[in-house]
Amino acid sequence: MIVRHNLGSAFGIPIGEGREFDVEGIRIAVFRSRNGSIYATQALCPHKEGSLADGLLGGSTLVCPFHAWRFELKTGQAIQGDCDIKTFPVELDDNGNVILTLA
Ligand code: FES
């Protein structure tokens, strides 16, 4: 079953930063990139469970704040590190709310 969740206004996420949400008991990090895109990934780094919402954003790249593993935000593919991260479909609605889809 596909369920869409309204996580509230995108303005709650400062540009260039991430915030963590609990969605149906799943910890998810949502990022608002400087290029205007919204991304959503698993909240914990696969290396040693660093908080990815506290990571550094560079365009569509995320750097874990703990040991600098790097991930492509759109696909979750590891750029530096040996494990990918899970990503989730996310978009903005007409009112600027962050809509996350869980399957
Ligand atoms: S916990 Fe993320 S790189 Fe180590």
Residues whose N, C-alpha, C, O or C-beta is under 5 A from the ligand:
A	BS01	FES	C45 H47 K48 E49 G50 C64 F66 H67 A68 W69
